[in-house]
Amino acid sequence: MILLYAVTAGAAYWWWWAYKKRETLNKYEFENRTPGGVVEFKNYDDAKKHSNLKGRLEAQMKIAGFITVVLGLLSMFVHKF
């Protein structure tokens, strides 16, 4: 049972970490947006890294959120029976 709680807490922390990292990317986009609404990067590689990282963080948040919810529901089910 403690392992279930530990994994749930780890998944919740993973979600929180990805959320904070994504916020730094959103801040970068906000601070480097042109009046036309385009985010400027120094070169193509930086733009590609930014885009890939943002996509990975979104995926991590979805996976970690799913794990947290499923394990949280499982722990409620286990306590009930």
C-alpha positions, 0 to 999 in steps of 0.5 A: 500500500505504501508503494502505491502512495509513493508511486502516486506522489511521484507521478504528482511530483512529475506532473508538477515539475513538467508544469513548472518547466512548461511555464518557463517556456511560456514565459520565454514565448511571452517575452520574445513575441513580436507585435505580429504575434510570432515568437522569435528564436535565434536560429532554427535549432533553438526553435526546434528544441523549444517545440520538441521540449514543449511537446514532450512536457505536454505528453509528460503532464498527460501521462503523469496526470493519468497515473496520478488519477488512476492510482488515486482511484485505485487507492480509494478502491483498495481502502474500501474493500 
